[in-house]
Structure formats: C-alpha cells, structure tokens
Amino acid sequence: MAKTELNELAIGYAAAIIAAAGMLLLGIGGNIGFYSGAAQQMQIWHMFFSLSIAGIITGIIEAAIMSFIAGYAFAWIYNKFV
C-alpha cells in the first residue's frame, strides 16, 4: 500500500477558513436574533468575540488562528505516524 501524507498547510488553511466563516455567520445570526444561545456561549468561550462589528472581526481572527494551529498540528502528527 502506498504511503499517503496529508498536506499540513492545506488542512490548516481549510480549518481556518471554515472556523472564520462559522464565526462570521454566528456573529451575524446573533445580531439578528438567530442562534442567540450559541452566540452567548461563543462570548464565554472566546476571549475576543462579541456581537459588535469589532468583536465579530476579532472573533474571526481568533478562531482562524486557533483552527489553523489545530489543523496543522493534526496533519503533522498524522504524517509522523503514517
């Protein structure tokens, strides 16, 4: 069987994009009244997220950075064990 490795950067970028999009949708939804419970939880879980424009942008940046690191680390560890 051929050895298959994951592209660490691609997985990191994909995770960051998905997290940023989710945080943006959650911020917009929280401001118009949808997902208000989830938006409140995100305010508790994330240091920089709030329902203001600046809070949504900083929440997007925070989520993207954390997700990039987690995705990259997952792919890196996976490649070490393959």
Contact map, one row per residue, 1 for C-alpha under 8 A:
1110000000000000000000000000000000000000000000000000000000000000000000000000000000
1111000000000000000000000000000000000000000000000000000000000000000000000000000000
1111100000000000000000000000000000000000000000000000000000000000000000000000000001
0111110000000000000000000000000000000000000000000000000000000000000000000000000001
0011111000000000000000000000000000000000000000000000000000000000000000000000011001
0001111100100000000000000000000000000000000000000000000000000000000000000011011000
0000111111100000000000000000000000000000000000000000000000000000000000000010000000
0000011111110000000000000000000000000000000000000000000000000000000000111011000000
0000001111111000000000000000000000000000000000000000000000000000000000010000000000
0000001111111100000000000000000000000000000000000000000000000000000000000000000000
0000011111111110000000000000000000000000000000000000000000000000000100110010000000
0000000111111111000000000000000000000000000000000000000000000000001111110000000000
0000000011111111100000000000000000000000000000000000000000000000000100100000000000
0000000001111111110000000000000000000000000000000000000000000000000100000000000000
0000000000111111111000000000000000000000000000000000000000000001001100100000000000
0000000000011111111100000000000000000000000000000000000000000011111100000000000000
0000000000001111111110000000000000000000000000000000000000000001000000000000000000
0000000000000111111111000000000000000000000000000000000000000000000000000000000000
0000000000000011111111100000000000000000000000000000000000010011001000000000000000
0000000000000001111111110000000000000000000000000000000000011011000000000000000000
0000000000000000111111111000000000000000000000000000000000010000000000000000000000
0000000000000000011111111100000000000000000000000000000000000000000000000000000000
0000000000000000001111111110000000000000000000000000000100110010000000000000000000
0000000000000000000111111111000000000000000000000000000110010000000000000000000000
0000000000000000000011111111100000000000000000000000000000000000000000000000000000
0000000000000000000001111111110000100110000000000000000000000000000000000000000000
0000000000000000000000111111111000000010000000000110000100000000000000000000000000
0000000000000000000000011111111100000000000000000010000000000000000000000000000000
0000000000000000000000001111111111110000000000000000000000000000000000000000000000
0000000000000000000000000111111111110110000000000010000000000000000000000000000000
0000000000000000000000000011111111010000000000000010000000000000000000000000000000
0000000000000000000000000001111111000000000000000000000000000000000000000000000000
0000000000000000000000000000111111110000000000000000000000000000000000000000000000
0000000000000000000000000000111111110000000000000000000000000000000000000000000000
0000000000000000000000000100110011111110000000000000000000000000000000000000000000
0000000000000000000000000000111011111111000000000000000000000000000000000000000000
0000000000000000000000000000000000111111100000000000000000000000000000000000000000
0000000000000000000000000100010000111111110000000000000000000000000000000000000000
0000000000000000000000000110010000111111111000000010000000000000000000000000000000
0000000000000000000000000000000000011111111100000000000000000000000000000000000000
0000000000000000000000000000000000001111111110000000000000000000000000000000000000
0000000000000000000000000000000000000111111111001100000000000000000000000000000000
0000000000000000000000000000000000000011111111111100000000000000000000000000000000
0000000000000000000000000000000000000001111111100000000000000000000000000000000000
0000000000000000000000000000000000000000111111100000000000000000000000000000000000
0000000000000000000000000000000000000000011111111000000000100100000000000000000000
0000000000000000000000000000000000000000001111111000000000100000000000000000000000
0000000000000000000000000000000000000000001001111100001001100100000000000000000000
0000000000000000000000000000000000000000011001111110001111110000000000000000000000
0000000000000000000000000010000000000000011000011111011100100000000000000000000000
0000000000000000000000000011011000000010000000001111101100000000000000000000000000
0000000000000000000000000000000000000000000000000111111100000000000000000000000000
0000000000000000000000000000000000000000000000000011111110000000000000000000000000
0000000000000000000000000000000000000000000000000101111111000000000000000000000000
0000000000000000000000000000000000000000000000011111111111100000000000000000000000
0000000000000000000000110010000000000000000000001111111111110000000000000000000000
0000000000000000000000010000000000000000000000001000111111111000000000000000000000
0000000000000000000000000000000000000000000000011000011111111100000000000000000000
0000000000000000000000100000000000000000000001111100001111111110000000000000000000
0000000000000000001110110000000000000000000000001000000111111111000000000000000000
0000000000000000000100000000000000000000000000000000000011111111100000000000000000
0000000000000000000000000000000000000000000001010000000001111111110000000000000000
0000000000000001001100100000000000000000000000000000000000111111111000000000000000
0000000000000011101100000000000000000000000000000000000000011111111100000000000000
0000000000000001000000000000000000000000000000000000000000001111111110000000000000
0000000000000001000000000000000000000000000000000000000000000111111111000000000000
0000000000010011001000000000000000000000000000000000000000000011111111100000000000
0000000000111111000000000000000000000000000000000000000000000001111111110000000000
0000000000010000000000000000000000000000000000000000000000000000111111111000000000
0000000000010000000000000000000000000000000000000000000000000000011111111100000000
0000000100111010000000000000000000000000000000000000000000000000001111111110000000
0000000110110000000000000000000000000000000000000000000000000000000111111111000000
0000000100000000000000000000000000000000000000000000000000000000000011111111100000
0000000000000000000000000000000000000000000000000000000000000000000001111111110000
0000011100100000000000000000000000000000000000000000000000000000000000111111111000
0000010100000000000000000000000000000000000000000000000000000000000000011111111100
0000000000000000000000000000000000000000000000000000000000000000000000001111111110
0000110000000000000000000000000000000000000000000000000000000000000000000111111111
0000110000000000000000000000000000000000000000000000000000000000000000000011111111
0000000000000000000000000000000000000000000000000000000000000000000000000001111111
0000000000000000000000000000000000000000000000000000000000000000000000000000111111
0011100000000000000000000000000000000000000000000000000000000000000000000000011111
